[in-house]
Amino acid sequence: MYRHIVLFKFRDDIDSLNREKAFLSFKEEIEALPAIIPTIKEIEVGKNKNESEVWDICLNSLFESLEDIKAYGLHPAHQEIAAKLKPLLTSRSCVDYKSWID
């Protein structure tokens, strides 16, 4: 199994109300994707509660292979959700690793 972890940072000019709206919408839509993309084994979106850290949102997901992660990234449903969040961001970081626990 492979973990796909993505961190997102909002632009500084996005106020807290719009950050919260964007987060809630992104969380709801992304967490609904396993019904559309069956290769997603787990997916969870959380908001960073540690204000001393840089990142605002974390996406944590589980797939059987790197190929499944790539297919998820290219899936039109994922692309549509990502396109809504992208204009609000200043940074994104990603790590895909083989999980020995799952």
Phi and psi in degrees as GROMACS dihedral restraints (atoms count N, CA, C in turn):
[ dihedral_restraints ]
;  ai    aj    ak    al  type     phi  dphi    fc
    3     4     5     6     1  -124.8    20    10
    4     5     6     7     1   134.0    20    10
    6     7     8     9     1   -90.4    20    10
    7     8     9    10     1   136.5    20    10
    9    10    11    12     1  -120.5    20    10
   10    11    12    13     1   107.8    20    10
   12    13    14    15     1  -113.0    20    10
   13    14    15    16     1   126.5    20    10
   15    16    17    18     1  -127.8    20    10
   16    17    18    19     1   132.8    20    10
   18    19    20    21     1  -113.4    20    10
   19    20    21    22     1   140.5    20    10
   21    22    23    24     1  -127.1    20    10
   22    23    24    25     1   143.2    20    10
   24    25    26    27     1  -124.2    20    10
   25    26    27    28     1   123.1    20    10
   27    28    29    30     1   -70.3    20    10
   28    29    30    31     1   151.5    20    10
   30    31    32    33     1   -62.1    20    10
   31    32    33    34     1   149.2    20    10
   33    34    35    36     1   -64.0    20    10
   34    35    36    37     1   -27.0    20    10
   36    37    38    39     1   -84.3    20    10
   37    38    39    40     1     3.2    20    10
   39    40    41    42     1   -88.9    20    10
   40    41    42    43     1   117.9    20    10
   42    43    44    45     1   -73.5    20    10
   43    44    45    46     1   167.6    20    10
   45    46    47    48     1   -62.7    20    10
   46    47    48    49     1   -35.9    20    10
   48    49    50    51     1   -64.1    20    10
   49    50    51    52     1   -46.5    20    10
   51    52    53    54     1   -70.0    20    10
   52    53    54    55     1   -31.2    20    10
   54    55    56    57     1   -62.8    20    10
   55    56    57    58     1   -44.8    20    10
   57    58    59    60     1   -65.2    20    10
   58    59    60    61     1   -44.2    20    10
   60    61    62    63     1   -60.6    20    10
   61    62    63    64     1   -44.9    20    10
   63    64    65    66     1   -65.1    20    10
   64    65    66    67     1   -42.9    20    10
   66    67    68    69     1   -60.1    20    10
   67    68    69    70     1   -50.2    20    10
   69    70    71    72     1   -62.5    20    10
   70    71    72    73     1   -41.2    20    10
   72    73    74    75     1   -64.7    20    10
   73    74    75    76     1   -47.1    20    10
   75    76    77    78     1   -60.0    20    10
   76    77    78    79     1   -47.4    20    10
   78    79    80    81     1   -58.4    20    10
   79    80    81    82     1   -49.7    20    10
   81    82    83    84     1   -60.4    20    10
   82    83    84    85     1   -46.1    20    10
   84    85    86    87     1   -70.6    20    10
   85    86    87    88     1   -44.1    20    10
   87    88    89    90     1   -66.1    20    10
   88    89    90    91     1   -43.5    20    10
   90    91    92    93     1   -70.5    20    10
   91    92    93    94     1   -10.9    20    10
   93    94    95    96     1   -88.0    20    10
   94    95    96    97     1    -9.9    20    10
   96    97    98    99     1   -64.3    20    10
   97    98    99   100     1   -29.7    20    10
   99   100   101   102     1   -57.5    20    10
  100   101   102   103     1   -25.2    20    10
  102   103   104   105     1   -71.8    20    10
  103   104   105   106     1   -20.6    20    10
  105   106   107   108     1  -104.3    20    10
  106   107   108   109     1   -36.4    20    10
  108   109   110   111     1  -118.0    20    10
  109   110   111   112     1    93.5    20    10
  111   112   113   114     1   -67.2    20    10
  112   113   114   115     1   -13.5    20    10
  114   115   116   117     1   -75.2    20    10
  115   116   117   118     1    -9.7    20    10
  117   118   119   120     1   -77.7    20    10
  118   119   120   121     1   116.5    20    10
  120   121   122   123     1   -85.3    20    10
  121   122   123   124     1   -37.7    20    10
  123   124   125   126     1  -149.2    20    10
  124   125   126   127     1   149.6    20    10
  126   127   128   129     1  -155.7    20    10
  127   128   129   130     1   136.0    20    10
  129   130   131   132     1  -147.4    20    10
  130   131   132   133     1   140.1    20    10
  132   133   134   135     1  -121.6    20    10
  133   134   135   136     1   132.0    20    10
  135   136   137   138     1  -132.5    20    10
  136   137   138   139     1   155.7    20    10
  138   139   140   141     1  -100.5    20    10
  139   140   141   142     1   133.7    20    10
  141   142   143   144     1   -65.5    20    10
  142   143   144   145     1   127.0    20    10
  144   145   146   147     1   -98.8    20    10
  145   146   147   148     1    -6.8    20    10
  147   148   149   150     1   -94.1    20    10
  148   149   150   151     1    99.1    20    10
  150   151   152   153     1   -66.4    20    10
  151   152   153   154     1   -14.6    20    10
  153   154   155   156     1   -82.5    20    10
  154   155   156   157     1    -5.3    20    10
  156   157   158   159     1   -97.6    20    10
  157   158   159   160     1   163.1    20    10
  159   160   161   162     1   -81.3    20    10
  160   161   162   163     1   -39.6    20    10
  162   163   164   165     1   -83.5    20    10
  163   164   165   166     1   145.1    20    10
  165   166   167   168     1   -98.4    20    10
  166   167   168   169     1   -38.1    20    10
  168   169   170   171     1  -131.1    20    10
  169   170   171   172     1   143.5    20    10
  171   172   173   174     1  -124.9    20    10
  172   173   174   175     1   131.2    20    10
  174   175   176   177     1  -108.6    20    10
  175   176   177   178     1   125.9    20    10
  177   178   179   180     1  -124.3    20    10
  178   179   180   181     1   119.2    20    10
  180   181   182   183     1  -139.5    20    10
  181   182   183   184     1   163.8    20    10
  183   184   185   186     1  -131.1    20    10
  184   185   186   187     1   133.4    20    10
  186   187   188   189     1  -136.8    20    10
  187   188   189   190     1   160.2    20    10
  189   190   191   192     1   -76.6    20    10
  190   191   192   193     1   -27.2    20    10
  192   193   194   195     1  -150.8    20    10
  193   194   195   196     1   164.3    20    10
  195   196   197   198     1   -65.3    20    10
  196   197   198   199     1   -32.0    20    10
  198   199   200   201     1   -63.5    20    10
  199   200   201   202     1   -38.1    20    10
  201   202   203   204     1   -65.6    20    10
  202   203   204   205     1   -37.0    20    10
  204   205   206   207     1   -64.0    20    10
  205   206   207   208     1   -44.5    20    10
  207   208   209   210     1   -62.6    20    10
  208   209   210   211     1   -42.9    20    10
  210   211   212   213     1   -63.8    20    10
  211   212   213   214     1   -40.4    20    10
  213   214   215   216     1   -58.7    20    10
  214   215   216   217     1   -46.3    20    10
  216   217   218   219     1   -62.0    20    10
  217   218   219   220     1   -31.1    20    10
  219   220   221   222     1   -92.0    20    10
  220   221   222   223     1    -9.4    20    10
  222   223   224   225     1   -64.0    20    10
  223   224   225   226     1   135.1    20    10
  225   226   227   228     1   -56.3    20    10
  226   227   228   229     1   -35.6    20    10
  228   229   230   231     1   -65.9    20    10
  229   230   231   232     1   -40.8    20    10
  231   232   233   234     1   -67.2    20    10
  232   233   234   235     1   -44.3    20    10
  234   235   236   237     1   -58.9    20    10
  235   236   237   238     1   -39.4    20    10
  237   238   239   240     1   -64.5    20    10
  238   239   240   241     1   -43.8    20    10
  240   241   242   243     1   -66.5    20    10
  241   242   243   244     1   -45.5    20    10
  243   244   245   246     1   -61.2    20    10
  244   245   246   247     1   -36.7    20    10
  246   247   248   249     1   -64.5    20    10
  247   248   249   250     1   -29.2    20    10
  249   250   251   252     1   -72.9    20    10
  250   251   252   253     1   -37.9    20    10
  252   253   254   255     1   -81.7    20    10
  253   254   255   256     1   -36.2    20    10
  255   256   257   258     1   -51.2    20    10
  256   257   258   259     1   -43.7    20    10
  258   259   260   261     1   -65.2    20    10
  259   260   261   262     1   -16.0    20    10
  261   262   263   264     1   -91.7    20    10
  262   263   264   265     1    -3.5    20    10
  264   265   266   267     1  -104.1    20    10
  265   266   267   268     1   151.3    20    10
  267   268   269   270     1  -105.9    20    10
  268   269   270   271     1   -26.6    20    10
  270   271   272   273     1  -149.0    20    10
  271   272   273   274     1   154.5    20    10
  273   274   275   276     1  -146.3    20    10
  274   275   276   277     1   140.0    20    10
  276   277   278   279     1  -136.6    20    10
  277   278   279   280     1   147.3    20    10
  279   280   281   282     1  -140.9    20    10
  280   281   282   283     1   143.5    20    10
  282   283   284   285     1  -135.7    20    10
  283   284   285   286     1   131.8    20    10
  285   286   287   288     1  -119.3    20    10
  286   287   288   289     1   123.5    20    10
  288   289   290   291     1  -140.5    20    10
  289   290   291   292     1   153.6    20    10
  291   292   293   294     1   -74.7    20    10
  292   293   294   295     1   123.7    20    10
  294   295   296   297     1   -95.5    20    10
  295   296   297   298     1   124.1    20    10
  297   298   299   300     1   -90.8    20    10
  298   299   300   301     1    -9.4    20    10
  300   301   302   303     1   -88.9    20    10
  301   302   303   304     1   -41.1    20    10
